[in-house]
């Protein structure tokens, strides 16, 4: 029996192997540099009872940046979802601490407390984004140009929007990398996304606006997304084992992730057809 985790970062269920028959709290929350109501979702699952995971209502959820503590308010429309104010935004170079209390997931009559921490790394601005074309594979290339600071391990996650619509709407379509191959150098045209010019849903036409969204994440969240992609990807039954839990950074045996990360976006307008790009690439 498995539970399903719906992650804030991506609208996709992740199967979680719930070992034993004890309920487990599942946490899904993120703090970013965007100014908006940020969300922490709480649910729980139990092996041998059900795969659907009901939301946890009535919890006390607080967020601290070391100076101030913010109490998140449970949504009236979506029980189990706890929100900051609309004016909240994460600060770079800040450690955020999450605490969840007033919950009794295992039903033993004693209150449980769950905690997590995530460091919001500084933003690395995108210098530019370019659109290329691979003439052999007939793929559009979305390329990043940016300077990576030297001597610091950086972890990048990328989303792609085409005309304002999210293309990377599942983990298999997201892109991510560390800086091991360009640490301290100018990443001049790193191929981030590939779009099939022979697929009507992916092919670009003149006037299309392509937006590359970059997240500066911690290694723990980078590893989490990597594992989530493996868990939700296509598997060959002959060689695939049972579902394995993706890494968690929540205390007290809870599942899920709490993440803080900086976001930047850079847009470019496509000027050519695939046929024109192919001709220029000859």
N, C-alpha and C positions, 0 to 999 in steps of 0.2 A: 504494500500500500504506500502511496506517495501523497505528498501535499503539493500545492502549486503556489509559487511565489510570483507575484506581479510586481516588477520592479519599476520605480519611478523613472529611471533613466530610459526605459524602453518598454513599449507596450507588448510584453511577451510573458507568458507563463513559464516558470522554471520548475521542473519536478524536483522535489526534495525528498530524499530518503530519510524517513523519520524512524530512527532506531529505537526499539522498545515501544511500550504502550503508553508512555507518559506524554502529556501535552507539551508542546514546545511553542514558545513565543517566537513570532516571525516579525522582524523589524525591517521597514523599507523607508529610508529617509535620506534627504540630501539638502545641503546648504550650498548655494552658489553666489557669485558676485552679481547676479541679476537682481534687480529690485522687484520683489513680488512676494506673494504669500507662499512660503516654503512649507513643505508637507512631510510629516512622519506618519506612516501607516502601520498599524498594529493588527496582527491577526494571530491565530494559533491553529495548529493541526495536531492530530493524534492518530497514531498507527492503529489499525484494526477497527477504527470508528468511522472515519470518513476521509475522503480526499479533498473535499471542499474545506476551505479554512475560514471560519467566521471571524469577523472583525472583533477586536477587543475594545470595548467601550468603558468609559469611566476612569481611565488611567490618568495619572498626573505626569505630564511630559514637560520637561524643562530643558532649556538650551543655554549654555554659558560660554562666553568668550574670554573668561578670565577677569573681566571687569564688571560685566552686567549679566544678570540671569533673566531669561525670558521664559514666561509660562505660555506654552502653546494651547490654543483653544480647540476643543473638539468641534468638528463641523456639525452643524444642525442637519445638513442634507446627506452627509456620508459618515455615519457612526464608525469610529475606529480610525478616522483621519484627523490628525492634529496639526493645526496651522499656526504659522507666525502671522504677524500683521502684514498688510499689503505693502508697507513701506520698508520691510526688512531686506537687508542685503548682507552677504558675507564679506568680511574684510580680509584682504590678502595678508599673508604671514601671521595668521591667527590660528590658534588651536581651539577647536570647538568641542565642548563636552556635552553629551546627551545623557539624560537620566530619565528613566521610566519607573514610576512607582505606583502604588495603590492598585496593584494587579495580583491576582492569585490564579495563575494559569493552571497549576496542578491541583487546585481545589482542596488543599490541605488546611485551609483556614489561616494560613500565615502569609502576610504580604511579602511579595518578592520585589527586588530592586534590580534593574538592569541598566548597565552603563556602556558608553562607547565614546571614543574620541576620534577626531579626524582633523588633520592640519590642512588649512587652505593655503596651498602653495601660491607663490607670486605668478602673475600672468606674464606670459611671453607673447608679445604682440606679433601678429602675422605681418610680414613685410608686404606680401602680395600672394595672390592665387592666380595660377595660369591654367588654361585649357589647352591640352595637346591631343594628339591622335596617333594611335599605334596602327601603322598601315598594314601590318601582317595580320594582326588579330582583329582589326577594325573596331578598336575600342577607343572611346573617349577617355582621356587621362585628365584627372583633376589633380593638379600639382601644388604643393605648398612651398613657399619661399619664406624662410624665417631664420633668425640667428639663435642658436642654442647656447646658453651660458656654459662656460667651461667648468669642469670639476664638480658638477652637480648632476646627480641622477634625476633625469626628468622623464615623466611618463605622460604620454599624450593619448587622448581619445578623441575621435573625430565623428561628427555627424555631417550629413550632406542634405541640403535643401535645394529643390529645383522649383523655381517660381513660388517660393514660400511654402512648399509642401515637403514634409520630411520624407526623404528617400530611405535613409538608414533606420527604418522603423522596427528592426529586430536585430539581435546581436550578430547574426550572420552577415548583416549588411553594414554594421559599424566597422570602423577601422581604428587600429590602435598600434602604437609602437613606443619603444623606449628610445633613448638617444645614444645607444652604444656605438652606432656607426657614424654619428655626426656630432658627438659631444664637443662643444666649444667651437664649432664651425658654423658657417652659413649653409643651411640646408637649401640648396638652390635647385628647386624643382623636384622635391620628393613626391613620388607617385602615391597618392592617398586613396583615391577612388577610381574604379574603372566602370564605365557605362557602355553597354552593348549597343552599337550603332544600328544593329539589325533587329533590335527589340524596340517596338513602337513605344513601350512604356519607359525606356531608358534613353532612347536616341534624342540628342539635342538638336534644336533648330535655331536659326538666328533670332535673337531677342530673348532667349531663355536666360533667366537670372539664376546663376549658380552661387550658392552660399556655403562656405566651409565653416563649420563651427568647431572650435578647438577647446577641449577641456584639459586643464592641468591637474592631474589627479595624483593621489598617493599610490605607492606600489601595491598596497593591500587592495585598493579598488581596481587597479589595473589587473591584478591576479584574479580578482573576483569576476570581472567581465570576460577575461580569457576562459575561465572555468565555465562561466554561464554560456558562452558560445559553444563550448564543447558539449555541454549538457543539453542544449536545445538544438544542436545541429543534427543532420541526418546521420543515422548510425546503421552499420551493417549488423544485423542480429547475430550472425555467426561469431563476430568478434567483440560485440558490445557486452559489457557487464551490466549489472543493475545500476539504477540511478545513484549517483554519488552526490553528497551535499557539496554545494559550492562553498568557498571559504566564507566565514563569518567574522566580523569584528565586534560582535555584541557579547557582553559578559554573561555569566550565569547559565551557559548552555543554550542561549537563544540563537536563532538562525537569522540570516539576512545581513544587511549592510547599512551603515550610516556613513555618508561621504560628504566631504566639503571640497569644492573645487572652483577655480576661476574659469570663466568662459570668455572667449573672444569670437567674433564673427567677421568674415570678410567676404564680400560679394563681387562677382565679376559677370559681365554680360557676354554671352556667346555671340560671335559675329558671323559664323560660317555654317554651312551645311556639312554633313559627313562627306559628301562627294567632293566638295571643295577642299576639305581638310585632307582627304586621301590624295587628291591631285597635288597639293602643296607638299605632301610628304614623300612624293616619288623622288 
